[in-house]
Amino acid sequence: MTTAALPILPAAAAGARTARPGWERPALAGLLIATAALLLWDLGSSGYANSFYSAAVQAGSESWKAFFFGSSDAGNSITVDKPPAALWPMMLSVRLFGLGSWQILVPQALMGVATTGVLYAAVRRQFGPGAALLSGAAFALTPVAALMFRFNNPDALLTLLLTVTVYCLLRALEGAHTRWLVWAGVAVGFAFLTKTLQAFVILPPLAVLYAVCAPTGLRRRLGQLLLAGGAMVVAGGWWVAVVELWPASSRPYIGGSQNNSFLELTLGYNGLGRINGNETGSVGGGGAGGPGGAGGGGRWGESGIDRLFSGNIGGQISWLLPAALVLLVAGLVITWRARRATDSVDGMARAAFLAWGGSLLITAVVFSYMQGIFHEYYTVALAPFVAALIGMGVAVLWEERGSAVAAATLSGTLALTAVWSYVLLGRATGYLPWLRWAVLVGGLLAAVALPFAGRAGRRMVRAIAGLGVVAALAGPFAYCMTTVSTGHTGSIVTAGPAVAGSRGGPGGMLGGPGGFGEMRQGGRDGGQQPGGTLPQGAVPPGQGAVPPGQGGMPGADGRGAERPGGFPGGMTGGGPGGGGGAGGLLNGARVSSEAEAALTAGADSYTWAAAIGSQNAASYQLASGVPVMPVGGFNGSDPSPTLEQFKEYVRDGRIHWFIGQGGTTAAGAEADGGRRGGGGPAGPGGGTSTEIENWVKATFKESTVGGATFYDLTAPTS
């Protein structure tokens, strides 16, 4: 490849700028507006989305201490199980505009628009506006991106920061710019404060790339990398230092840890435990010996090289993944003869393939083989890498299409994409059967005609190229439209229609066709959204797809409240009326108006209006607007509070109510034992939670409030 062969490439290494064609700005504006429209469409249908994080947002909007630590409640009893950076934008939004679904989720959607813009800017610098537009469109139409940038999990901010990191690294490579490399380190540091060690996954290929290819001396390269590493430590370490130095007695317990240590949380449950499955205090890792563990992966699905292509995971991210891998190889082959240094157009093009491709490969390998907790939505981190390679690879092969090999590679990639889309569309039974055939036929026709299109004139070339792009993006576009037209609540969500055979959830445990943990529902936890209903096509657990117009979920009331227990056996910790016990992984409790009134009555006299398991605590807190103590943290396995601490809080009159756990079937007991990190009540934290509940039942008067079991901690039985 030469500069002449790629006239659309700016001379990036020399710092020159190409003139922008007249159509570029309107096209870019259209891309960003369309992305915003996609992500903002009917955003309120998801209510509070993941109520666990929404409760923390509500707490942080009322208490600056809860804001800083990422506490689950304004009483600051315990933090969420992640650092708080992803919560801060949402907390600020709620502080400014009040508590509501849009106020929580709009910052997430804007992050999706920002990621599209950063990706466009990164690809354009080396490959021109056409490639950048294609990359931006491919990213925006990735189903898992359409899901997670409309949801309030930390993955949205993480994906944005990873994209910024690669962009800054490429800017640094253009002329060995220390400033840009330092900014890359800052982005990684804040990504660490978003989702801890996952931020570091892409560092090895990026650091090696800069050390080898930056156009300056080796000593300066290494010095620059040390400076960037220092910036990363400062950007990500300042909060950690404050938390570790803060007296534990005056800060919230670090949720997800067993020893009240953020470093333990980082290296264990949120760190190496995700790789090897040894996640102390979690809901249970994988391993070949775990449930459903044939082949490894246990309750989180079998691990292996095909994990990202299998079951429901394939429909989240893999539409363009085979094409991206082919185009990565093609791009590296074409640019391989460039000089090692990046002070040339060809050198920067190759560096871009290495940066985006290296980030894709190392993240994909980690996701494919990790033995610990793995959910389908984690794959959103791959979306910008895949999209960048699509735009870059197509641009390079298009400019080289006069070569028979390049033309054949481009046609073969398109054909592969069409066939794979046909396969993915067929996994959801009865889902748009006409579309899978249209994609297959259209894609194959464009692939066959592409090498000969040049002989028929420019218009025919554009028509065939357009047909190929439409065929490649039609499948993910359909999945995106299904995703944005459906509300998503709970802790484990997936994009697109229900698909049988998912390997991303816990090994099929209680798994229906929609995969474990999905509960698509229009209402908000705690019954706070007036008129919330189950959207068309929503999937009740274990019942497969619901035909349009026949939606409906038992237990959903007219206010959009969720049914007490989302799955058989109390998997959400809910019994009749939504009583909770410790923990709960999926959706929270249904909060009655009577329970809400009981919590708010005299709440100003208490630090916590009530105490209950974490997922249900979020529902009660969001419904009432008053602090509710989450006993046992997210997984129900955290020793917070201990029995003695809880007794002290009660003696001091700091808690009004304890909300008891409902009945649990035998199947539910087995499931509950799996979700508590140590295997049920005997496990770490699980025993503490059980001790507290047993003491409360033996000591205080029981009453039924709105169908839930309440214990008045100010009224002992004797």
KAPE-V598144 format. One record per pair of residues at least 6 apart in sequence whose ideal C-beta (glycine too) atoms are under 8 Angstrom apart, sorted by the first residue. I is the first residue (numbers start at 1). J is the second residue. If there is no record, write none. Layout:
I/J
I/J
This chain:
1/334
1/335
1/337
1/338
1/346
1/349
1/396
1/399
1/400
2/346
3/9
3/11
3/345
3/346
5/399
5/400
6/127
6/345
6/349
6/395
6/396
6/399
7/399
8/18
8/127
8/128
8/129
8/130
8/131
8/395
8/399
9/126
9/127
9/128
9/345
9/349
10/16
10/17
10/18
10/125
10/126
10/128
10/345
11/18
11/345
12/125
12/126
12/174
12/345
12/348
13/174
13/175
13/215
13/342
13/343
13/344
13/345
13/347
13/348
14/343
15/174
15/175
18/128
20/129
21/129
24/129
27/129
27/133
28/120
28/129
28/132
28/133
31/116
31/120
31/133
31/136
31/137
31/140
32/113
32/116
32/117
34/140
35/112
35/113
35/116
35/136
35/140
36/109
36/110
36/113
38/140
38/146
38/480
38/484
39/108
39/109
39/112
39/113
39/146
39/149
39/150
39/484
40/106
40/109
41/484
41/485
42/484
42/485
42/487
43/101
43/102
43/105
43/106
43/109
43/150
44/100
44/101
44/102
44/105
44/529
45/486
45/487
45/522
45/535
46/101
46/105
46/150
46/151
46/487
46/488
46/489
46/522
47/101
47/487
47/489
47/521
47/522
47/523
47/524
47/525
47/528
47/529
47/532
47/560
48/54
48/101
48/104
48/152
48/489
48/524
48/525
48/526
48/528
48/618
48/622
49/101
49/104
49/105
49/150
49/151
49/152
49/488
49/489
50/151
50/152
50/153
50/489
50/490
50/491
50/493
51/489
51/524
51/525
51/526
51/587
51/588
51/615
51/618
51/619
51/622
52/72
52/80
52/491
52/588
52/614
52/615
52/618
52/634
53/80
53/86
53/87
53/90
53/152
53/153
53/154
54/104
54/152
54/525
54/618
54/622
55/72
55/73
55/617
55/618
55/621
55/622
55/628
56/66
56/70
56/71
56/72
56/79
56/80
56/84
56/87
57/87
57/90
57/91
57/94
57/99
57/104
57/152
58/74
58/94
58/99
58/621
58/622
58/625
59/66
59/71
59/72
59/73
59/74
59/621
59/627
60/66
60/67
60/70
60/71
60/84
60/87
60/88
60/91
60/94
61/67
61/91
61/94
61/95
61/99
62/74
63/71
63/74
63/76
65/71
65/76
65/251
66/73
66/74
66/76
66/252
67/84
67/88
67/91
68/84
69/76
69/79
69/84
69/243
69/251
69/252
70/79
70/80
70/82
70/83
70/84
70/87
71/77
71/78
71/79
71/80
71/252
72/78
72/79
72/80
72/252
72/255
72/614
72/617
72/618
72/630
73/608
73/617
73/621
73/627
73/628
73/629
73/630
74/627
75/607
75/608
75/627
75/629
75/654
76/251
76/252
77/252
77/253
77/608
77/629
77/630
77/640
77/641
78/252
78/253
78/254
78/255
78/614
78/629
78/630
78/633
78/638
78/640
79/252
79/253
79/254
79/255
80/87
80/255
80/256
80/634
81/255
81/256
81/265
81/269
81/270
81/633
81/634
81/635
82/154
82/194
82/195
82/196
82/256
82/270
83/192
83/193
83/194
83/195
83/196
83/239
83/240
83/262
84/193
84/239
85/154
85/157
85/190
85/193
85/194
85/239
86/153
86/154
86/156
86/157
86/158
86/194
86/195
89/107
89/111
89/157
90/103
90/104
90/107
90/108
90/152
92/107
93/103
93/104
93/106
93/107
94/100
94/103
94/104
96/103
97/103
99/622
99/625
101/524
101/529
104/152
105/150
105/151
105/152
108/148
108/149
108/150
108/151
108/152
108/156
109/149
109/150
111/149
111/156
111/157
111/159
111/160
112/140
112/145
112/149
112/150
112/156
112/160
114/160
115/139
115/145
115/149
115/159
115/160
115/163
115/384
116/136
116/139
116/140
117/136
118/160
118/163
118/164
118/167
119/132
119/135
119/136
119/139
119/163
119/167
119/384
119/387
119/388
120/132
120/133
120/135
120/136
121/132
121/167
122/132
122/163
122/166
122/167
122/170
122/352
122/388
123/131
123/132
123/135
123/136
123/352
123/388
123/391
123/392
124/131
124/132
125/170
125/171
125/174
125/348
126/170
126/345
126/348
126/349
126/352
126/392
127/349
127/352
127/391
127/392
127/395
127/396
128/395
130/395
131/391
131/392
131/394
131/395
132/391
133/391
134/390
134/391
134/394
134/395
134/469
135/387
135/388
135/390
135/391
135/392
136/387
136/391
137/473
138/320
138/386
138/387
138/390
138/391
138/473
139/145
139/383
139/384
139/386
139/387
140/146
141/473
141/476
141/477
141/480
142/317
142/319
142/320
142/380
142/383
142/386
142/387
142/476
142/480
143/315
143/316
143/317
143/319
143/476
143/479
143/480
143/483
143/495
143/496
144/316
144/317
144/376
144/377
144/379
144/380
144/383
144/495
145/159
145/380
145/383
146/479
146/480
146/483
146/484
146/495
147/316
147/377
147/380
147/483
147/488
147/493
147/494
147/495
148/155
148/156
148/159
148/377
148/380
149/156
149/159
150/483
150/484
150/488
151/377
151/488
151/493
153/377
154/194
154/195
155/195
155/377
155/378
155/380
155/381
156/380
157/191
157/194
158/191
158/194
158/195
158/198
158/199
158/381
159/380
159/381
159/383
159/384
161/187
161/188
161/190
161/191
161/194
161/199
162/187
162/191
162/199
162/202
162/359
162/381
162/384
163/384
164/184
164/187
165/184
165/187
165/188
165/191
165/202
165/206
166/202
166/206
166/355
166/356
166/359
166/384
166/385
166/388
168/180
168/181
168/183
168/184
168/187
169/180
169/181
169/184
169/206
169/209
169/210
169/355
170/348
170/351
170/352
170/355
171/177
171/180
172/178
172/179
172/180
172/181
172/184
172/210
172/214
172/224
173/209
173/210
173/213
173/214
173/215
173/342
173/348
173/351
173/355
174/342
174/348
175/215
175/343
176/214
176/215
176/216
176/220
176/221
176/224
178/224
178/227
181/210
181/224
181/225
181/227
181/228
182/227
182/228
182/231
183/231
184/206
184/228
185/227
185/228
185/229
185/230
185/231
185/232
185/235
186/231
186/232
186/235
187/235
188/199
188/200
188/203
188/232
188/235
188/236
189/199
189/231
189/232
189/233
189/234
189/235
189/236
189/237
190/235
190/236
191/198
191/199
191/236
192/199
192/200
192/232
192/235
192/236
193/235
193/236
193/239
195/270
196/265
196/266
196/270
196/271
197/266
197/267
197/270
197/271
197/272
197/274
198/381
199/236
201/362
201/363
201/366
202/358
202/359
202/362
202/363
204/358
204/362
205/354
205/355
205/358
205/359
205/361
205/362
206/355
206/358
206/359
207/225
208/358
209/351
209/354
209/355
209/358
210/221
210/224
210/225
211/218
211/221
211/222
211/225
212/340
213/340
213/341
213/342
213/347
213/351
213/354
214/221
214/224
214/341
214/342
215/341
215/342
215/343
215/347
216/224
240/262
240/263
240/266
243/251
243/254
243/262
244/261
244/262
244/263
248/260
253/260
253/633
253/638
253/640
253/641
254/260
254/261
254/262
254/264
254/265
255/265
255/630
255/633
255/634
255/638
255/640
256/265
256/269
256/270
256/281
256/282
256/633
256/634
256/635
256/638
257/264
257/265
257/268
257/269
257/281
257/638
258/264
258/268
258/280
258/281
258/637
258/638
258/639
258/684
258/685
260/640
265/271
268/278
268/279
268/280
268/281
269/279
269/280
269/281
269/282
272/278
273/279
273/280
273/282
273/285
273/372
274/370
274/372
274/373
274/374
275/366
275/370
275/371
275/372
276/285
276/371
276/372
277/285
277/286
277/287
277/290
277/298
277/370
277/371
277/372
278/285
278/372
279/285
279/372
279/373
279/677
280/677
280/678
280/684
281/635
281/637
281/638
281/677
281/678
281/684
281/685
282/372
282/373
282/635
282/637
282/677
283/373
283/506
283/585
283/635
283/674
283/675
283/676
283/677
284/290
284/298
284/299
284/506
284/674
284/675
284/677
285/298
285/299
285/300
285/371
285/372
285/373
286/293
286/296
286/297
286/298
286/299
286/300
286/301
286/303
286/370
286/371
286/372
286/374
287/293
287/296
287/297
287/298
287/371
288/294
288/295
288/296
288/297
288/298
289/298
290/297
290/298
290/299
290/507
291/298
291/299
291/506
291/507
291/509
291/674
292/298
292/299
292/301
292/302
292/506
292/507
292/508
292/509
293/299
293/302
293/507
294/302
295/302
295/303
295/304
296/302
296/303
296/304
296/369
296/371
297/303
297/304
297/307
297/371
297/374
297/503
297/507
298/371
298/507
299/506
299/507
299/509
299/674
300/371
300/372
300/373
300/374
300/375
300/504
300/505
300/506
300/507
301/307
301/311
301/313
301/374
301/502
301/503
301/504
301/505
301/506
301/507
302/503
303/368
303/369
303/370
303/371
303/374
304/368
304/369
305/368
306/368
307/313
307/367
307/368
307/369
307/503
307/504
308/314
308/317
308/318
308/321
308/364
308/367
308/368
308/379
308/382
309/318
309/321
310/501
310/503
311/427
311/499
311/500
311/501
311/502
311/503
311/504
311/515
312/376
312/427
312/494
312/496
312/499
312/501
312/502
312/503
312/504
312/505
312/515
313/376
313/379
313/502
313/503
313/504
314/424
314/427
315/424
315/427
315/428
315/479
315/495
315/496
315/499
316/376
316/377
316/379
316/380
316/494
316/495
316/496
316/504
317/379
317/380
317/382
317/383
317/386
318/420
318/424
319/417
319/420
319/421
319/424
319/472
319/475
319/476
319/479
320/386
320/387
320/390
320/417
320/472
320/476
321/364
321/382
321/386
322/416
322/417
322/420
323/390
323/393
323/413
323/414
323/416
323/417
323/472
324/360
324/385
324/386
324/389
324/390
324/393
325/389
326/393
326/409
326/412
326/413
326/416
327/389
327/390
327/392
327/393
327/394
327/396
327/397
327/413
328/353
328/356
328/357
328/360
328/389
328/393
330/393
330/396
330/397
330/406
330/409
330/413
331/349
331/350
331/353
331/357
331/389
331/392
331/393
331/396
332/350
332/353
332/354
332/357
334/396
334/397
334/400
334/406
335/346
335/347
335/349
335/350
335/353
335/396
336/350
337/346
338/344
338/346
338/347
338/349
338/350
339/346
339/347
340/347
341/347
342/348
342/351
349/392
349/396
352/388
352/392
353/389
353/392
353/393
356/384
356/385
356/388
356/389
356/392
357/385
357/389
359/385
360/382
360/385
360/386
360/389
363/381
363/382
363/385
364/382
367/374
367/378
367/379
367/382
374/504
375/492
375/504
375/505
375/517
376/494
376/495
376/502
376/504
376/505
376/515
377/492
377/493
377/494
377/495
393/413
394/410
397/406
397/407
397/409
397/410
397/413
398/410
398/465
400/406
401/407
401/410
401/450
401/451
401/454
402/454
404/451
407/450
407/451
408/451
410/450
411/447
411/448
411/450
411/451
412/447
414/443
414/446
414/447
414/450
414/468
414/471
414/472
415/443
415/444
415/447
415/448
417/443
417/471
417/472
418/439
418/440
418/442
418/443
418/444
418/447
418/471
418/472
419/440
419/443
419/444
421/436
421/439
421/440
421/443
421/471
421/472
421/474
421/475
421/476
422/436
422/437
422/439
422/440
424/475
425/431
425/432
425/435
425/436
425/439
425/475
425/478
426/436
427/499
427/500
427/501
428/496
428/497
428/498
428/499
428/545
429/500
429/513
429/544
429/545
430/545
431/497
431/545
432/478
435/474
435/475
435/478
436/475
438/471
438/474
439/471
439/474
439/475
442/467
442/470
442/471
442/474
443/468
443/471
443/472
445/467
446/464
446/465
446/467
446/468
446/471
447/468
449/464
450/464
450/465
450/468
453/460
453/461
453/464
453/465
454/461
479/495
479/496
479/497
480/495
482/495
482/496
482/497
482/537
483/495
483/496
485/535
485/536
485/537
486/520
486/535
486/536
486/537
486/538
487/520
487/521
487/522
487/523
487/535
487/538
488/518
488/520
488/521
489/519
489/520
489/521
489/523
489/524
489/525
489/562
489/587
490/517
490/518
490/519
490/566
490/586
490/587
491/517
491/585
491/586
491/587
491/615
492/505
492/516
492/517
492/518
492/585
492/586
493/517
493/518
493/520
494/502
494/504
494/514
494/515
494/518
497/537
497/545
498/512
498/513
498/514
498/515
498/518
498/539
498/544
498/545
499/513
499/514
499/515
500/513
500/544
502/508
502/511
502/514
502/515
502/516
504/515
505/511
505/515
505/516
505/517
506/516
506/517
506/674
508/516
509/516
509/671
509/674
510/516
510/541
510/542
510/567
510/568
510/569
510/571
510/671
511/542
512/539
512/541
512/542
512/543
512/544
513/539
513/542
513/543
513/544
513/545
514/539
514/541
514/544
514/545
517/585
517/586
518/539
518/541
519/539
519/541
519/562
519/566
519/586
519/587
520/534
520/535
520/538
520/539
521/532
521/534
521/535
521/538
521/553
521/556
521/560
521/562
521/587
522/529
522/532
522/533
522/534
522/535
522/538
522/560
523/529
523/532
523/533
523/534
523/556
523/559
523/560
523/561
523/562
524/532
524/560
524/622
525/561
525/562
525/587
525/588
525/589
525/618
525/619
525/622
525/623
526/561
526/588
526/589
526/591
526/618
526/619
526/620
526/621
526/622
526/623
526/624
527/557
527/559
527/560
527/561
527/562
527/590
527/591
527/592
527/623
528/559
528/560
528/622
528/623
529/559
529/560
530/559
530/560
531/558
531/559
531/560
532/556
532/559
532/560
532/561
533/551
533/556
533/560
534/551
534/552
534/553
534/556
535/551
536/546
536/548
536/549
536/551
537/545
537/546
537/547
537/548
537/551
538/546
538/551
538/553
539/545
539/546
540/546
540/552
540/553
540/554
541/566
541/567
542/567
542/568
546/552
553/563
554/563
555/562
555/563
555/564
555/590
556/562
556/563
557/590
561/590
561/591
562/587
562/588
562/589
562/590
562/619
563/590
564/572
564/574
564/575
564/576
564/577
564/578
564/579
564/589
564/590
564/662
564/707
565/571
565/572
565/573
565/574
565/575
565/578
565/662
566/572
566/574
566/586
566/587
567/586
567/671
568/665
568/667
568/668
569/664
569/665
569/666
569/667
569/668
569/669
569/670
569/671
569/672
570/581
570/661
570/662
570/663
570/664
570/665
570/668
570/671
570/672
571/584
571/585
571/586
571/668
571/671
571/672
571/675
572/584
572/585
572/586
572/587
572/588
572/589
572/615
572/616
573/580
573/581
573/582
573/583
573/584
573/589
573/613
573/615
573/616
573/636
573/661
573/672
574/580
574/584
574/588
574/589
574/590
574/616
574/662
575/661
575/662
575/663
575/664
575/709
576/662
576/663
576/707
576/708
577/589
577/590
577/592
577/595
577/662
577/704
577/706
577/707
577/708
577/709
578/588
578/589
578/590
578/591
578/592
578/616
578/619
578/662
578/707
578/708
579/589
579/612
579/616
579/659
579/660
579/661
579/662
579/708
579/709
580/589
580/612
580/613
580/615
580/616
580/617
580/659
580/660
580/661
580/662
581/612
581/613
581/616
581/636
581/660
581/661
581/662
581/689
581/693
582/613
582/614
582/631
582/632
582/636
582/637
582/661
582/676
582/685
582/686
582/689
582/690
582/693
583/613
583/614
583/615
583/632
583/633
583/634
583/635
583/636
583/637
583/675
583/676
583/689
584/613
584/614
584/615
584/616
584/636
585/615
585/634
585/635
585/675
586/615
587/615
588/615
588/616
588/618
588/619
588/620
589/612
589/615
589/616
589/619
589/620
589/708
590/619
591/619
591/620
591/623
591/624
591/706
592/705
592/706
592/707
592/708
593/706
594/705
594/706
595/620
595/623
595/659
595/705
595/706
595/708
595/710
596/623
596/624
598/657
598/705
598/706
598/710
599/609
599/610
599/620
599/623
599/624
599/626
599/628
599/656
599/657
600/609
600/624
600/625
600/626
602/656
603/609
603/624
603/626
603/656
605/653
605/656
606/653
606/654
606/655
606/656
607/627
607/649
607/654
607/655
608/627
608/628
608/629
608/649
608/654
608/655
608/656
609/620
609/624
609/626
609/627
609/628
609/655
609/656
609/657
610/617
610/620
610/628
610/629
610/655
610/656
610/657
610/658
610/659
610/710
611/617
611/628
611/629
611/630
611/631
611/646
611/655
611/657
611/658
611/659
611/692
612/620
612/628
612/629
612/630
612/631
612/658
612/659
613/630
613/631
613/632
613/636
613/661
613/689
614/630
614/631
614/632
614/633
614/634
614/635
614/636
615/634
616/659
617/628
617/629
617/630
617/631
618/628
618/630
620/628
620/659
621/627
621/628
629/641
629/655
631/640
631/641
631/646
631/689
631/692
631/693
632/638
632/640
632/685
632/686
632/688
632/689
633/640
633/685
635/675
635/676
635/677
635/685
636/675
636/676
636/685
636/686
636/689
637/676
637/677
637/678
637/683
637/684
637/685
637/686
638/684
638/685
639/684
639/685
639/688
640/685
640/688
641/649
641/688
641/692
642/688
643/688
643/691
643/692
643/695
646/655
646/692
646/695
647/695
649/655
650/713
653/714
655/713
656/712
656/713
656/714
657/710
657/711
657/712
657/713
658/692
658/693
658/696
658/700
658/710
658/711
658/713
659/708
659/709
659/710
659/711
660/693
660/696
660/697
660/702
660/708
660/709
660/710
660/711
661/693
661/709
662/708
662/709
664/672
669/680
672/680
673/679
673/680
676/683
676/685
676/686
677/683
677/684
677/685
677/686
678/684
678/685
678/686
678/687
679/686
680/686
681/687
681/689
681/690
696/711
696/713
697/711
699/716
699/717
700/711
700/712
700/713
700/715
700/716
700/717
701/711
701/712
701/715
701/716
701/717
702/709
702/710
702/711
703/709
703/710
703/711
703/712
704/710
